[in-house]
Amino acid sequence: MAKKKQKIPEKKSGIQTIHIILALLVISALAIYFLNSGEKSTEKLPAGDYSKLSKPADITPGKVKIMEFMKFDCSHCYDLHKEMPQLLKKYGDKVEIKYISIVFPKQSTKSIEAYTIAEQMGKGEEMRDALFKAKFEQGMEVMESNIALETVAASIGLGTEFNQKLESGAAKNAANENLNLMKEYNVEGTPTVIVNGNLMVVPTVTNLDTVIGSLLSEQ
C-alpha cells in the first residue's frame, strides 16, 4: 500500500497579515520622524540674541507681542523704560507690549498693586513713568509705602478712589497673578523680555530692534 505523502502545513494567513501591518506601522513611524526632523531643521528663527523657551509661540500675522517683566526699584528697568519709546514709535501698531510688574520673594506687592490699579483706571503709562521717576530721581520708597504710592498717584491725577483701592487690597489677586506668571516663565532677574510667547530676548533696545525687525520681515 502506497504511503500517503505528508503535506507541509500551510502558513496561516493571519500571521502574514500581522507582519504586513507591523511593517507598515514601522514605515509610517519612520516617515513621520524624518518629516518632523526636516521641518525642525528648516524652521526659521529671527536674528538677534535670545533663548528659545519650551513654550508654544504666540504669533499674530503682522505683529510682534512683547511681555516685559519689570520692577520699580530696578535701575536697568528704568534705563529700558527711557529707551523704549523710540523703539515703539518706530514700529507703531506692529508691536504690542504688556508690562508685567513684579517683585522678588519677601518683597511687598504694594508697587504691583498700585500700578495695576492705575492701569485699571486708565493711567498705566503715566503711573509707570511716575513710579520710576519717584524712585530714581526723587529717592522715594515706592515698593511698599502706601503714603509714597498715593503721593505718586496724586501727581498724575489719581485721588480718593485710587487710595481706597490700594488700602483695601483690591488688586492683591492681580498682583499674585503677575507673580505666578513670573514663575511660569522662570523669571530670575529684571528686566526680562519675552517676545511672541517663547523667545527670552536680551533686553536692550538695539537687540529688540534686531529681533522685531527680523520677525516682521519673515511674516
C-alpha positions in Angstrom: 0.0 0.0 0.0 1.5 3.3 -1.1 2.3 5.7 1.7 0.4 9.0 1.6 2.6 12.0 1.2 2.7 14.1 4.3 1.5 17.6 3.4 3.6 20.6 4.6 1.3 22.7 6.8 0.2 25.9 5.1 1.3 29.1 6.8 -1.6 30.8 8.5 -2.6 33.9 6.5 -3.3 35.7 9.9 0.4 35.7 10.8 1.3 37.1 7.4 -1.3 39.9 7.8 0.1 40.8 11.2 3.6 41.0 9.8 2.4 43.3 7.0 0.6 45.6 9.4 3.7 45.8 11.6 5.9 46.6 8.7 3.5 49.4 7.6 3.5 50.8 11.1 7.3 50.9 11.2 7.5 52.6 7.8 4.9 55.2 8.8 6.7 55.9 12.0 10.0 56.4 10.2 8.3 58.7 7.6 6.8 60.9 10.3 10.1 61.0 12.2 12.1 62.2 9.1 9.3 64.6 8.1 9.4 66.2 11.5 13.1 66.3 11.5 13.1 68.1 8.2 10.6 70.6 9.5 12.7 71.4 12.5 15.9 71.8 10.5 14.2 74.3 8.2 12.5 76.3 10.9 13.2 80.0 10.6 14.4 81.8 13.7 14.9 85.6 13.9 18.2 87.3 14.1 19.4 88.7 17.4 20.3 87.4 20.9 17.7 85.3 22.7 16.9 81.9 24.3 14.1 79.9 22.9 11.8 78.6 25.6 9.9 75.3 25.5 6.6 77.0 25.1 4.3 77.4 22.1 4.8 80.6 20.0 2.0 83.2 20.2 2.0 84.6 16.7 -0.3 87.1 15.1 0.5 88.0 11.5 2.0 91.4 11.1 2.5 91.8 14.8 5.2 91.2 17.5 4.0 90.6 21.0 6.2 91.6 23.9 5.9 91.0 27.6 8.3 92.9 29.9 8.7 91.8 33.5 9.9 94.8 35.5 10.4 96.1 39.0 10.1 99.7 40.0 13.3 99.5 42.1 15.3 98.1 39.1 17.7 100.6 37.6 18.1 98.5 34.4 14.3 98.5 34.1 14.3 102.3 34.3 17.1 102.6 31.7 15.0 100.4 29.3 11.9 102.4 30.2 13.6 105.6 29.0 14.7 104.0 25.7 11.6 102.0 24.7 9.5 104.9 23.3 11.8 105.4 20.3 11.5 101.7 19.5 7.7 101.7 19.9 7.5 104.8 17.8 9.5 103.1 15.0 7.2 100.1 14.7 3.9 101.7 15.7 0.9 99.3 15.9 3.1 96.4 14.7 4.3 95.9 18.3 2.0 95.0 21.1 3.6 95.3 24.6 2.4 94.3 28.0 4.3 95.4 31.1 4.2 92.9 34.0 5.1 94.5 37.3 6.7 92.0 39.7 8.7 91.8 43.0 11.1 89.2 44.3 10.4 86.9 47.2 9.8 88.5 50.6 9.2 91.9 49.0 5.8 93.7 49.4 3.4 93.5 46.4 2.2 97.1 47.0 4.1 98.5 44.0 2.4 95.9 41.7 -1.0 96.7 43.2 -0.5 100.4 42.8 0.5 100.1 39.1 -2.3 97.6 38.4 -4.9 99.9 40.0 -3.6 102.8 37.9 -3.8 100.7 34.8 -7.4 99.8 35.6 -8.2 103.5 36.0 -6.7 104.3 32.6 -3.4 105.7 33.9 -1.0 102.9 33.5 1.5 104.6 31.2 1.6 107.7 33.4 1.9 105.7 36.6 4.8 103.6 35.2 6.7 106.7 34.3 5.9 108.5 37.6 6.9 105.5 39.8 10.3 105.1 38.1 11.0 108.9 38.4 9.9 108.9 42.0 12.3 106.1 42.8 15.3 107.1 40.8 15.1 110.8 40.6 13.4 111.6 44.0 14.5 108.6 46.1 11.0 107.8 47.2 10.1 104.4 48.7 7.7 103.2 46.1 8.0 99.5 46.8 5.9 99.2 50.0 4.9 102.7 51.3 1.2 103.5 50.8 1.9 107.1 51.5 4.6 107.3 48.8 2.5 105.4 46.3 -0.6 107.6 47.0 1.6 110.7 46.6 2.8 109.4 43.2 -0.7 108.6 42.2 -1.9 112.1 43.1 0.8 113.6 40.9 -0.9 112.0 37.8 -4.4 113.0 38.9 -5.5 109.9 40.9 -7.1 110.5 44.3 -9.6 109.1 46.7 -10.7 106.1 44.6 -7.1 105.0 44.0 -6.3 105.4 47.7 -9.3 103.3 48.8 -8.5 100.5 46.4 -4.8 100.4 47.4 -5.6 100.4 51.1 -8.3 97.7 50.8 -6.0 95.3 48.8 -8.3 95.4 45.8 -5.5 94.5 43.4 -3.9 91.8 45.6 -5.2 88.9 43.5 -4.0 90.6 40.3 -0.5 91.0 41.9 -0.4 87.3 42.7 -1.3 86.5 39.1 1.7 88.5 38.0 3.9 86.5 40.4 2.5 83.3 39.1 3.3 84.3 35.5 6.8 85.2 36.7 7.2 81.7 38.0 5.8 80.2 34.8 8.5 81.9 32.7 11.2 81.3 35.3 12.0 85.0 35.6 15.1 85.4 37.8 16.1 89.0 37.1 14.7 92.2 35.6 14.1 93.4 33.1 13.1 90.1 31.4 11.6 90.4 27.9 9.6 87.7 26.3 8.8 88.0 22.6 5.9 86.1 20.9 5.5 83.9 24.0 8.6 81.8 23.6 11.7 83.9 23.0 13.5 85.3 26.1 15.3 88.2 24.5 18.4 90.0 25.7 16.8 93.3 27.0 18.5 96.0 25.1 16.7 98.3 22.6 19.3 97.5 19.9 18.8 93.8 20.2 15.0 94.2 20.5 15.1 96.2 17.3 17.0 93.4 15.5 14.6 90.7 16.8 11.4 92.6 16.0 12.6 93.7 12.5 13.7 90.1 11.7 10.3 88.6 12.9 8.3 91.1 10.9 10.3 90.6 7.7 9.6 86.8 7.9 5.9 87.2 8.3 
